[in-house]
Amino acid sequence: MSNAPTSISDLIDKWKTIAEFSAIVGCGYEAARKMYKRQSIAPEHWASVVSVSKAKGIDGVTFEWLAQQRALKPEAVE
């Protein structure tokens, strides 16, 4: 059984809290919360997300997967 995430929120949910995810990835809590809500991780965090996901044993989190997730998200209205 694969533990590959099906969405950005599913990926972030693999940590106990958004705060834990943000601390491990190296971004602020508010940035991580917005990533969760928008279903998109800012490209400047991709290398860290790929690295920590691999270390945590989360399958399928690659630069390509992150790019696909970003392309799938609906346009956010600011």
N, CA, C and O atoms as a MOPAC input file, in Angstrom:
PM7 MOZYME 1SCF
protein

 N      0.84600 1    -1.19100 1     0.00000 1
 C      0.00000 1     0.00000 1     0.00000 1
 C      0.88400 1     1.24500 1     0.00000 1
 O      1.75800 1     1.39500 1     0.85400 1
 N      0.66000 1     2.10700 1    -0.93200 1
 C      1.45200 1     3.32300 1    -1.06400 1
 C      0.96400 1     4.38000 1    -0.07800 1
 O     -0.22700 1     4.47500 1     0.21600 1
 N      1.89800 1     5.16300 1     0.41900 1
 C      1.51200 1     6.28200 1     1.27400 1
 C      1.67700 1     7.60600 1     0.53300 1
 O      1.81700 1     8.66300 1     1.14800 1
 N      1.65900 1     7.53200 1    -0.79400 1
 C      1.79500 1     8.74000 1    -1.61500 1
 C      0.58200 1     9.63900 1    -1.40300 1
 O     -0.55100 1     9.15900 1    -1.40200 1
 N      0.80600 1    10.92600 1    -1.22700 1
 C     -0.31400 1    11.85000 1    -1.04600 1
 C     -1.09700 1    12.03800 1    -2.34100 1
 O     -0.56600 1    11.88100 1    -3.44000 1
 N     -2.35200 1    12.37200 1    -2.18500 1
 C     -3.22100 1    12.61100 1    -3.34100 1
 C     -3.44000 1    14.10000 1    -3.60900 1
 O     -4.00600 1    14.47800 1    -4.63500 1
 N     -2.99000 1    14.93100 1    -2.68500 1
 C     -3.14900 1    16.38100 1    -2.81600 1
 C     -2.14400 1    17.06400 1    -1.88300 1
 O     -1.48500 1    16.40600 1    -1.07800 1
 N     -2.04000 1    18.35600 1    -2.00000 1
 C     -1.14900 1    19.11000 1    -1.11400 1
 C     -1.64600 1    19.01600 1     0.32100 1
 O     -0.84400 1    18.81200 1     1.23200 1
 N     -2.94500 1    19.15900 1     0.54500 1
 C     -3.44800 1    19.05000 1     1.91800 1
 C     -3.20700 1    17.65300 1     2.47500 1
 O     -2.89900 1    17.50600 1     3.65700 1
 N     -3.34300 1    16.62900 1     1.64300 1
 C     -3.05300 1    15.26400 1     2.07400 1
 C     -1.57800 1    15.12500 1     2.45100 1
 O     -1.25000 1    14.45600 1     3.43100 1
 N     -0.69800 1    15.74800 1     1.68600 1
 C      0.72700 1    15.74000 1     2.01400 1
 C      0.96300 1    16.40700 1     3.36400 1
 O      1.61600 1    15.82500 1     4.23100 1
 N      0.44900 1    17.60400 1     3.55500 1
 C      0.65800 1    18.33900 1     4.80900 1
 C      0.03800 1    17.58800 1     5.98300 1
 O      0.56400 1    17.64600 1     7.09500 1
 N     -1.06600 1    16.88800 1     5.75800 1
 C     -1.70900 1    16.10000 1     6.81400 1
 C     -0.84700 1    14.93100 1     7.29100 1
 O     -1.14800 1    14.33000 1     8.32200 1
 N      0.20300 1    14.60400 1     6.56900 1
 C      1.09200 1    13.51900 1     6.98400 1
 C      1.93200 1    13.92300 1     8.20100 1
 O      2.56400 1    13.07100 1     8.82600 1
 N      1.94200 1    15.20800 1     8.53900 1
 C      2.55600 1    15.68600 1     9.76600 1
 C      1.44300 1    15.87400 1    10.78800 1
 O      0.27500 1    15.99700 1    10.42000 1
 N      1.79600 1    15.89700 1    12.06000 1
 C      0.78200 1    16.01200 1    13.12100 1
 C      0.01200 1    17.32100 1    13.03900 1
 O     -1.19400 1    17.35800 1    13.28200 1
 N      0.71700 1    18.39700 1    12.69500 1
 C      0.08000 1    19.71700 1    12.61000 1
 C      0.70400 1    20.51300 1    11.46600 1
 O      1.78000 1    20.18100 1    10.96900 1
 N      0.01500 1    21.55100 1    11.07200 1
 C      0.57400 1    22.46700 1    10.08000 1
 C      1.82600 1    23.12900 1    10.64600 1
 O      2.78400 1    23.37000 1     9.91200 1
 N      1.82400 1    23.42100 1    11.93000 1
 C      2.99500 1    24.03400 1    12.56200 1
 C      4.21300 1    23.11400 1    12.46500 1
 O      5.32000 1    23.58400 1    12.20400 1
 N      4.02200 1    21.82000 1    12.67100 1
 C      5.13400 1    20.87900 1    12.55800 1
 C      5.65000 1    20.83700 1    11.12500 1
 O      6.86000 1    20.84900 1    10.89900 1
 N      4.73700 1    20.78900 1    10.15700 1
 C      5.12900 1    20.81200 1     8.74800 1
 C      5.93600 1    22.07700 1     8.45100 1
 O      6.99600 1    22.00200 1     7.83000 1
 N      5.44700 1    23.22300 1     8.88500 1
 C      6.12400 1    24.49200 1     8.57600 1
 C      7.51800 1    24.53400 1     9.19100 1
 O      8.45900 1    25.00900 1     8.55500 1
 N      7.66100 1    24.04600 1    10.41300 1
 C      8.96600 1    24.05100 1    11.07100 1
 C      9.95700 1    23.14000 1    10.36000 1
 O     11.12600 1    23.49400 1    10.21000 1
 N      9.50500 1    21.98600 1     9.92800 1
 C     10.39400 1    21.02900 1     9.27100 1
 C     10.76600 1    21.50100 1     7.86600 1
 O     11.90700 1    21.33900 1     7.43400 1
 N      9.80600 1    22.08100 1     7.16100 1
 C     10.06000 1    22.54700 1     5.79300 1
 C     10.85700 1    23.85300 1     5.79000 1
 O     11.59500 1    24.13600 1     4.84600 1
 N     10.70400 1    24.63200 1     6.83500 1
 C     11.45800 1    25.88200 1     6.91800 1
 C     10.70600 1    27.08300 1     6.40500 1
 O     11.30400 1    28.02600 1     5.88900 1
 N      9.39500 1    27.05300 1     6.54500 1
 C      8.59000 1    28.21900 1     6.17500 1
 C      7.78400 1    28.62900 1     7.40000 1
 O      7.72400 1    27.89100 1     8.38400 1
 N      7.17600 1    29.78200 1     7.34300 1
 C      6.35100 1    30.23900 1     8.45300 1
 C      5.02700 1    29.48700 1     8.51500 1
 O      4.57600 1    28.90400 1     7.52900 1
 N      4.42100 1    29.51300 1     9.68400 1
 C      3.14100 1    28.83600 1     9.87300 1
 C      2.08300 1    29.36800 1     8.91000 1
 O      1.36000 1    28.59500 1     8.28300 1
 N      1.99900 1    30.67900 1     8.79900 1
 C      0.97000 1    31.28200 1     7.93000 1
 C      1.17100 1    30.86900 1     6.47900 1
 O      0.19900 1    30.60700 1     5.77000 1
 N      2.42600 1    30.80700 1     6.02900 1
 C      2.70400 1    30.34900 1     4.65900 1
 C      2.23700 1    28.91200 1     4.47300 1
 O      1.62800 1    28.58200 1     3.45600 1
 N      2.52000 1    28.05700 1     5.45100 1
 C      2.09700 1    26.65000 1     5.36500 1
 C      0.58100 1    26.53300 1     5.37900 1
 O      0.01400 1    25.71500 1     4.65500 1
 N     -0.07300 1    27.33800 1     6.19100 1
 C     -1.53700 1    27.30800 1     6.25300 1
 C     -2.14100 1    27.69700 1     4.90200 1
 O     -3.12000 1    27.10300 1     4.44900 1
 N     -1.53700 1    28.70900 1     4.26800 1
 C     -2.01800 1    29.12900 1     2.94800 1
 C     -1.74700 1    28.06000 1     1.89400 1
 O     -2.57000 1    27.84900 1     1.00300 1
 N     -0.59800 1    27.38200 1     1.98500 1
 C     -0.30900 1    26.27900 1     1.06400 1
 C     -1.38900 1    25.21100 1     1.18100 1
 O     -1.88000 1    24.69800 1     0.17500 1
 N     -1.74800 1    24.88500 1     2.40200 1
 C     -2.78100 1    23.87600 1     2.66200 1
 C     -4.11200 1    24.30600 1     2.04400 1
 O     -4.76100 1    23.53500 1     1.33600 1
 N     -4.49800 1    25.52500 1     2.31800 1
 C     -5.78400 1    26.04800 1     1.83700 1
 C     -5.82600 1    26.16200 1     0.31400 1
 O     -6.83500 1    25.83300 1    -0.31000 1
 N     -4.72200 1    26.63000 1    -0.28400 1
 C     -4.67800 1    26.86400 1    -1.73400 1
 C     -4.33600 1    25.61300 1    -2.54500 1
 O     -4.42800 1    25.62100 1    -3.77300 1
 N     -3.93800 1    24.53500 1    -1.85300 1
 C     -3.53500 1    23.30300 1    -2.53100 1
 C     -2.33800 1    23.52300 1    -3.44800 1
 O     -2.25900 1    22.95400 1    -4.53600 1
 N     -1.40900 1    24.35900 1    -2.99000 1
 C     -0.24200 1    24.68400 1    -3.80000 1
 C      0.91200 1    25.08700 1    -2.90200 1
 O      0.74500 1    25.89800 1    -1.99000 1
 N      2.08000 1    24.52300 1    -3.15800 1
 C      3.27400 1    24.87100 1    -2.41300 1
 C      4.12500 1    25.78600 1    -3.28600 1
 O      4.37900 1    25.49100 1    -4.45400 1
 N      4.55800 1    26.89400 1    -2.70700 1
 C      5.38200 1    27.85900 1    -3.44300 1
 C      6.67600 1    27.18400 1    -3.90200 1
 O      7.30500 1    26.46500 1    -3.12600 1
 N      7.07200 1    27.40500 1    -5.13700 1
 C      8.26400 1    26.74300 1    -5.68700 1
 C      9.54000 1    26.91600 1    -4.86700 1
 O     10.40100 1    26.03700 1    -4.88400 1
 N      9.67600 1    28.01700 1    -4.15800 1
 C     10.89400 1    28.19600 1    -3.36700 1
 C     11.01500 1    27.18700 1    -2.21400 1
 O     12.07900 1    27.05500 1    -1.60900 1
 N      9.93300 1    26.48900 1    -1.92000 1
 C      9.94200 1    25.47200 1    -0.85500 1
 C     10.00600 1    24.04200 1    -1.39300 1
 O     10.08700 1    23.09400 1    -0.61100 1
 N      9.97000 1    23.87600 1    -2.70600 1
 C      9.90700 1    22.52900 1    -3.28200 1
 C     11.08600 1    21.65100 1    -2.88500 1
 O     10.88200 1    20.49400 1    -2.51800 1
 N     12.29600 1    22.15600 1    -2.94700 1
 C     13.46700 1    21.33100 1    -2.62600 1
 C     13.37600 1    20.81100 1    -1.19800 1
 O     13.64600 1    19.63800 1    -0.93900 1
 N     13.00100 1    21.67300 1    -0.28700 1
 C     12.85900 1    21.27100 1     1.10700 1
 C     11.73600 1    20.25100 1     1.27900 1
 O     11.90400 1    19.25700 1     1.98500 1
 N     10.59200 1    20.49000 1     0.63800 1
 C      9.44800 1    19.57400 1     0.74800 1
 C      9.81400 1    18.20600 1     0.19300 1
 O      9.48400 1    17.18900 1     0.80200 1
 N     10.48800 1    18.16000 1    -0.94700 1
 C     10.90300 1    16.88200 1    -1.52800 1
 C     11.84900 1    16.16700 1    -0.56900 1
 O     11.69600 1    14.97000 1    -0.32500 1
 N     12.81100 1    16.88300 1    -0.03000 1
 C     13.80400 1    16.29900 1     0.87500 1
 C     13.17700 1    15.76200 1     2.15600 1
 O     13.43100 1    14.62000 1     2.53800 1
 N     12.36300 1    16.57200 1     2.82100 1
 C     11.77500 1    16.11500 1     4.08600 1
 C     10.74000 1    15.01800 1     3.86500 1
 O     10.57100 1    14.14800 1     4.71900 1
 N     10.05500 1    15.05000 1     2.74200 1
 C      9.09800 1    13.98600 1     2.44100 1
 C      9.82300 1    12.66200 1     2.24800 1
 O      9.37700 1    11.62200 1     2.73100 1
 N     10.94000 1    12.71000 1     1.53900 1
 C     11.73200 1    11.49900 1     1.33700 1
 C     12.24300 1    10.96700 1     2.67700 1
 O     12.17300 1     9.76600 1     2.93800 1
 N     12.75300 1    11.85400 1     3.51800 1
 C     13.26300 1    11.45700 1     4.83000 1
 C     12.16100 1    10.86000 1     5.70500 1
 O     12.42300 1     9.97800 1     6.52300 1
 N     10.93400 1    11.33900 1     5.53400 1
 C      9.78900 1    10.85100 1     6.31200 1
 C      9.21400 1     9.57100 1     5.71000 1
 O      8.34300 1     8.94100 1     6.31000 1
 N      9.69900 1     9.18100 1     4.52100 1
 C      9.21300 1     7.96500 1     3.87900 1
 C      7.90200 1     8.13500 1     3.12900 1
 O      7.16100 1     7.17200 1     2.93300 1
 N      7.62100 1     9.36200 1     2.71200 1
 C      6.40900 1     9.64400 1     1.94400 1
 C      6.73600 1     9.45300 1     0.47500 1
 O      7.60800 1    10.13200 1    -0.06700 1
 N      6.04500 1     8.53900 1    -0.16200 1
 C      6.28900 1     8.20500 1    -1.56100 1
 C      5.72000 1     9.25500 1    -2.50800 1
 O      4.72300 1     9.91000 1    -2.20600 1
 N      6.36900 1     9.40300 1    -3.65100 1
 C      5.79800 1    10.14500 1    -4.77200 1
 C      5.93200 1    11.64900 1    -4.74900 1
 O      5.45100 1    12.31500 1    -5.66700 1
 N      6.56900 1    12.21300 1    -3.73200 1
 C      6.70200 1    13.66800 1    -3.67300 1
 C      7.99400 1    14.05800 1    -4.38800 1
 O      9.09400 1    13.93000 1    -3.85100 1
 N      7.81800 1    14.53200 1    -5.60600 1
 C      8.93000 1    14.93000 1    -6.46200 1
 C      8.66600 1    16.34600 1    -6.97400 1
 O      7.58300 1    16.90000 1    -6.78300 1
 N      9.67500 1    16.91600 1    -7.62600 1
 C      9.46400 1    18.22400 1    -8.24700 1
 C      8.33500 1    18.14000 1    -9.27500 1
 O      7.52400 1    19.05800 1    -9.39200 1
 N      8.28900 1    17.04200 1   -10.01300 1
 C      7.23900 1    16.85700 1   -11.02700 1
 C      5.85800 1    16.79600 1   -10.38400 1
 O      4.91000 1    17.40400 1   -10.88100 1
 N      5.74600 1    16.06100 1    -9.27700 1
 C      4.45600 1    15.94400 1    -8.58500 1
 C      4.01100 1    17.30800 1    -8.07200 1
 O      2.84700 1    17.68000 1    -8.22000 1
 N      4.93500 1    18.05500 1    -7.46800 1
 C      4.59700 1    19.38600 1    -6.96500 1
 C      4.15900 1    20.31100 1    -8.10300 1
 O      3.21800 1    21.08800 1    -7.94400 1
 N      4.83700 1    20.22900 1    -9.24400 1
 C      4.45500 1    21.04700 1   -10.40300 1
 C      3.06300 1    20.65500 1   -10.89800 1
 O      2.26800 1    21.52400 1   -11.25400 1
 N      2.76500 1    19.36800 1   -10.92300 1
 C      1.43600 1    18.91500 1   -11.34100 1
 C      0.36200 1    19.43900 1   -10.39400 1
 O     -0.69600 1    19.88500 1   -10.83700 1
 N      0.63100 1    19.38700 1    -9.10000 1
 C     -0.33700 1    19.89300 1    -8.12000 1
 C     -0.57000 1    21.38600 1    -8.30600 1
 O     -1.70100 1    21.86100 1    -8.19700 1
 N      0.49300 1    22.12000 1    -8.58400 1
 C      0.37300 1    23.56700 1    -8.79800 1
 C     -0.45000 1    23.85200 1   -10.05100 1
 O     -1.25200 1    24.78600 1   -10.07300 1
 N     -0.25100 1    23.05300 1   -11.08700 1
 C     -0.99200 1    23.24100 1   -12.34200 1
 C     -2.47700 1    22.90200 1   -12.16800 1
 O     -3.32700 1    23.46600 1   -12.85800 1
 N     -2.79000 1    21.98800 1   -11.25500 1
 C     -4.17200 1    21.55000 1   -11.05300 1
 C     -4.99600 1    22.50700 1   -10.22400 1
 O     -6.22500 1    22.48800 1   -10.29600 1
 N     -4.34500 1    23.34500 1    -9.43800 1
 C     -5.10000 1    24.19000 1    -8.51000 1
 C     -5.90500 1    25.23900 1    -9.25200 1
 O     -5.46200 1    25.78000 1   -10.26400 1
 N     -7.08900 1    25.52000 1    -8.73900 1
 C     -7.88000 1    26.61100 1    -9.33900 1
 C     -7.19400 1    27.94100 1    -9.04600 1
 O     -6.52000 1    28.08700 1    -8.02600 1
 N     -7.36400 1    28.88500 1    -9.92000 1
 C     -6.76200 1    30.20400 1    -9.72400 1
 C     -7.31300 1    30.83000 1    -8.45000 1
 O     -8.52600 1    30.91500 1    -8.25900 1
 N     -6.42300 1    31.25700 1    -7.59800 1
 C     -6.81800 1    31.88600 1    -6.33900 1
 C     -7.14500 1    33.35000 1    -6.59500 1
 O     -6.47400 1    34.02700 1    -7.37400 1
 N     -8.17000 1    33.81500 1    -5.93400 1
 C     -8.53500 1    35.21800 1    -5.99800 1
 C     -8.00100 1    35.86800 1    -4.73600 1
 O     -8.38500 1    35.49500 1    -3.62800 1
 N     -7.13400 1    36.82200 1    -4.90000 1
 C     -6.50300 1    37.49500 1    -3.73800 1
 C     -7.36000 1    38.63000 1    -3.27300 1
 O     -7.00800 1    39.31600 1    -2.31400 1

